[in-house]
Amino acid sequence: MFDIGNLVNFIYQYYINPIINDSGYNIYNTITWAILLGLSLFGVVKLLNKLDLTVDGVFIAAVSPYIFVGGSLRVVEDAGLVAAPLKYLLITPLIYFFIFFVCVAILILSVGLERVSRIKYYWPFALGGVAWSILNLWLLFTTAKSFDWTILAIILSVGAALSFLVFVIGRLFNIALLKDRVNAYVLDGQLLDATATSFGLTLLPYAEKHVLPNFLIEATGTAFIMYPLKVIVTIPVLFIIDEYLKGESINLTGLVKLAILTVGLAPAIRDTLRMTLGV
């Protein structure tokens, strides 16, 4: 017999409680958020088609500042700069919905501006994200109690080196997948996430919240398992998108890549800022 009480307890335990206490992910909410993300992509495709926009390298570059917004806003919440209940809006997955709606609003305004002027939509759209990012950084740095240049230098240096390595390998071995700028950018974002996670868990008292990475880290005894994990997962997915989804909507395949970039780069930014500011 159906028990509404058990359903309420289940929803609270696996969905609401992780948001209120920022306790991380479990198998149930992980699958649910992934499904919602997939469904959302189709809605965004329709919107972009209506706005007559293409998800190409320029579009992804213009969206990138908002990825930084997401990562830095999470640190604003981590630092306790926002009180409840407003702070719940800055916790996954609510923060994604929040930034998504603001991002879409700015995008629509930017497209409207392009239609009545000679200003290309991507300039005001990107600048909106840059301005928001600067505001977040100003808030974080003016309230920070410490600043660790060492950890920031390590993560950025390793991240830059890996990005250069991806660039070199792609051209040295003539690998079309890695020579594509968007694909390389997506892989760079995932590798930066691996760098931030690996050093954060190894050098500092942080904990992994995602289900699969946490399982693999515990199984192997090292956080540096994140590097092969990112490569093993990201490259085949990009290959499948490029080789088997050629006939699909350009916007759909572009948004899938943007989503993969976001789920890697946003946590990388968050973790790097947290470690740098001692949050």
C-alpha positions in Angstrom: 0.0 0.0 0.0 1.3 3.5 -0.9 2.5 5.4 2.1 2.7 9.2 1.6 4.8 9.5 4.8 7.5 7.2 3.4 7.6 9.2 0.2 8.0 12.5 2.1 10.8 11.1 4.2 12.5 9.7 1.1 12.3 13.1 -0.7 13.5 14.9 2.4 16.4 12.5 3.0 17.8 12.3 -0.5 16.8 15.6 -2.1 16.0 18.4 0.4 18.4 17.5 3.2 21.5 17.5 0.9 20.5 21.0 -0.2 19.8 22.4 3.3 23.0 20.8 4.8 25.1 21.0 1.6 26.0 17.4 2.3 26.7 16.3 -1.2 25.3 13.8 -3.6 23.7 10.3 -3.4 22.7 7.9 -6.1 19.1 9.1 -6.2 19.6 12.9 -6.5 22.6 12.3 -8.9 20.4 10.4 -11.3 17.6 12.9 -10.9 19.7 16.0 -11.6 21.3 14.2 -14.6 17.8 13.5 -16.1 16.7 17.1 -15.5 19.8 18.3 -17.1 19.1 16.2 -20.2 15.5 17.4 -20.5 16.6 21.0 -20.0 18.9 20.8 -23.0 16.0 20.2 -25.4 14.2 23.2 -24.0 17.3 25.4 -24.5 17.7 24.1 -28.0 14.2 25.3 -28.9 14.9 28.7 -27.3 18.2 29.1 -29.2 16.5 28.1 -32.5 13.8 30.8 -31.8 16.5 33.4 -31.1 18.4 32.2 -34.3 21.6 31.5 -32.4 24.2 28.8 -32.9 26.1 27.1 -30.1 29.6 27.5 -31.6 32.9 28.4 -30.2 31.9 32.1 -29.9 28.7 31.3 -28.1 30.6 29.0 -25.6 33.2 31.6 -25.0 30.5 34.1 -24.3 28.8 31.7 -21.8 32.1 30.9 -20.0 32.0 33.9 -17.6 28.7 32.6 -16.3 30.5 29.3 -15.5 32.9 31.3 -13.4 29.9 33.1 -11.8 28.5 29.7 -10.7 31.8 28.5 -9.2 32.5 31.7 -7.4 28.9 32.0 -6.1 29.3 28.6 -4.5 32.3 29.9 -2.6 30.2 32.9 -1.5 27.8 30.4 0.1 30.7 28.2 1.4 32.2 31.3 3.1 28.9 31.9 5.0 28.4 35.3 3.4 24.7 34.6 2.6 22.2 33.5 5.3 19.4 31.0 5.1 17.1 30.7 3.3 18.7 32.7 0.5 21.9 30.6 0.7 19.9 27.5 -0.4 19.6 29.2 -3.8 23.4 29.0 -4.1 23.6 25.2 -3.5 23.5 22.6 -6.2 21.2 22.1 -8.1 19.2 25.3 -7.3 22.2 27.5 -8.2 22.2 26.0 -11.7 18.5 27.0 -12.1 19.2 30.4 -10.7 22.1 31.2 -12.9 20.4 29.6 -15.9 17.3 31.9 -15.7 19.5 35.0 -15.2 21.8 34.0 -18.0 18.8 33.4 -20.4 17.3 36.8 -19.4 20.6 38.6 -20.2 21.0 36.6 -23.4 17.5 37.6 -24.6 18.2 41.3 -23.8 21.6 41.0 -25.7 19.9 39.5 -28.8 17.3 42.3 -28.6 20.1 44.9 -28.4 21.8 43.3 -31.5 18.6 43.6 -33.5 18.3 47.3 -32.9 22.0 48.2 -33.1 25.2 47.0 -34.7 26.5 45.5 -31.4 26.9 41.7 -31.7 24.9 39.9 -29.0 27.9 38.1 -27.5 29.6 41.3 -26.4 27.0 42.5 -23.9 26.1 38.9 -23.0 29.7 38.1 -22.1 30.3 41.4 -20.4 27.3 40.7 -18.1 29.0 37.5 -16.9 32.3 39.2 -16.5 30.8 42.0 -14.4 29.0 39.5 -12.2 32.2 37.5 -11.8 34.1 40.6 -10.8 31.4 41.4 -8.2 31.7 37.9 -6.7 35.5 38.1 -6.6 35.4 41.5 -4.9 33.0 40.2 -2.3 35.2 37.2 -1.6 38.5 38.9 -1.5 37.3 41.8 0.6 36.0 39.4 3.2 38.7 36.8 3.0 40.8 36.1 6.2 43.6 34.4 4.3 45.1 34.1 0.8 47.3 31.1 -0.3 49.2 32.1 -3.4 51.0 28.7 -3.4 47.9 26.5 -3.9 46.6 29.0 -6.5 49.9 28.9 -8.4 50.1 25.1 -8.2 46.6 24.5 -9.6 46.8 27.2 -12.3 50.3 26.0 -13.4 49.3 22.4 -13.6 46.1 23.3 -15.3 47.9 25.4 -17.9 50.5 22.7 -18.4 47.8 20.1 -19.1 46.0 22.4 -21.5 49.2 22.9 -23.4 49.8 19.1 -23.4 46.3 18.6 -24.9 47.1 21.1 -27.5 50.5 19.5 -28.4 49.2 16.0 -28.5 46.3 17.0 -30.7 48.6 18.5 -33.3 51.6 16.2 -32.9 49.5 13.1 -33.5 47.0 14.9 -35.8 44.1 13.9 -33.5 41.0 15.7 -35.0 39.1 15.4 -31.8 41.7 17.3 -29.8 42.4 19.8 -32.5 38.9 21.0 -32.3 39.0 24.1 -30.0 35.7 23.3 -28.3 36.6 19.7 -27.5 40.0 20.8 -26.2 38.3 23.4 -24.0 35.9 20.8 -22.6 38.8 18.4 -21.8 40.8 21.3 -20.3 37.9 22.1 -18.0 37.6 18.5 -16.8 41.4 18.2 -16.3 41.4 21.4 -14.2 38.7 19.9 -12.1 40.8 16.8 -11.7 43.7 19.0 -10.6 41.8 21.0 -8.1 40.2 17.8 -6.6 43.4 15.8 -6.5 45.5 18.5 -4.8 42.6 19.6 -2.5 42.0 16.1 -1.2 45.8 15.3 -1.0 47.1 18.5 0.5 44.1 19.9 2.4 41.3 18.5 4.6 38.6 18.4 1.9 36.2 15.6 1.0 34.7 14.4 -2.3 30.9 14.7 -2.5 30.2 13.0 -5.8 29.3 9.3 -5.7 31.5 7.7 -8.4 34.7 9.8 -7.8 34.4 9.1 -4.0 34.0 5.4 -4.7 37.1 5.3 -7.0 39.2 7.4 -4.6 38.4 5.1 -1.7 39.0 2.0 -3.9 42.4 3.2 -5.2 43.6 5.1 -2.2 44.5 8.2 -4.2 42.7 11.3 -5.4 44.9 11.4 -8.5 42.7 8.7 -9.9 40.7 11.7 -11.1 43.0 12.3 -14.0 42.5 8.9 -15.8 38.8 9.0 -14.8 38.3 12.4 -16.5 40.2 11.2 -19.7 38.5 7.8 -19.8 35.0 9.4 -19.6 35.4 12.7 -21.4 37.2 11.7 -24.6 34.9 8.8 -25.5 31.8 11.0 -24.9 33.3 13.7 -27.1 34.1 11.1 -29.8 30.5 9.8 -29.7 29.1 13.3 -30.0 31.4 14.1 -33.0 31.0 10.8 -34.8 27.5 9.5 -34.1 25.5 12.7 -33.5 26.6 14.5 -36.7 23.1 14.4 -38.1 21.6 15.9 -34.9 21.0 19.6 -34.2 24.2 21.6 -34.0 22.7 23.4 -31.0 22.0 20.1 -29.3 25.5 18.7 -29.7 27.0 22.1 -28.8 24.9 22.3 -25.6 25.9 18.8 -24.6 29.5 19.8 -24.8 28.8 23.0 -22.9 27.1 21.0 -20.2 30.1 18.7 -19.9 32.4 21.7 -19.7 30.2 23.3 -17.0 30.1 20.3 -14.7 33.9 20.2 -14.8 35.0 23.8 -14.9 32.5 25.2 -12.3 33.6 22.8 -9.5 37.2 23.4 -10.5 36.7 27.2 -10.0 34.9 26.6 -6.8 37.5 24.3 -5.3 40.4 26.5 -6.4 38.9 29.6 -4.8 38.0 27.7 -1.6 41.6 26.5 -1.2 43.1 29.8 -2.1 40.9 31.7 0.4 40.9 29.0 3.1 37.2 28.5 3.0 
